[in-house]
Amino acid sequence: MNSELPQYTIAQLALRNGQDKPQIWVAVDGVIYDVTESRLWRDGKHYEHWAGQDLSDELEDAPHSKSVFARFEKVGKIKR
């Protein structure tokens, strides 16, 4: 199914930061998730993390694993 997802550049992902466009997206391991409806991502911020970017490296310090993203819709992949 991942191969069917649209691809977005890092610049396109950055616009979905909760400020520039209404969508709030984050990426983990190259997959982009829509976290717009999450109350924990209001205004594009979740604790000290900002939406619109790849959070793969920051997950090491998170109190949860990347499995939390399973509840969010996959909207794309990062174009490499």
Buried (B, 14 or more C-beta within 10 A) or exposed (E): EEEEEEEBEEEBBBBBBBBEBEBBBBBBEBBBBBBBEBEEBEEBBBEEBBBBBBBBEBBEEEEEEBEBBEEBEBBBBBEE
